[in-house]
């Protein structure tokens, strides 16, 4: 399974937006600038997050983005589904029914052991991501990598980016 870069970007952007004061927003260009991301590509992901209700877009000259709900109510799975879509990572194509020795249709009424293993793994992966929120990610990031200097730098950047 490969998760696109857009998922990582979206999680980081939501982390930044979690620090935005109520009623304020950050322009998409500023969010792209913060992590040195391509603005057009990030805009595509911000639109997906907006469609999913994870972020809210304010239009106009003072427009920008803010979280659509509290960071503690946005799971990593919510973000993955917004960016990647809801389809499962594993798609069984029933190749066991092909070739010179196909499995008969009556024996294919339930998923094969391969499909069951992958579906169980995906279920566990989704449950794990559903249990971690943007607020959890921010708390861990601050605890692990934000010293006083970095906190001040972030606050100063955010103050200048707010609309």
Secondary structure, 3 states (H helix, E strand, C coil): CCCCHHHHHHHHHHHHHCCCCCCCCECHHHHHHHCCCCHHHHHHHHHHHHHCCCEEEECCCCCEEEECCCHHHCEHHHHHHHHHCCCCCCCCCCHHHCCCCCCCHHHHCCCCHHHHHHHHHHHHHHHHHHCCEHHHHHHHHHHHHCCHHHHHHHHHHHHHHEC
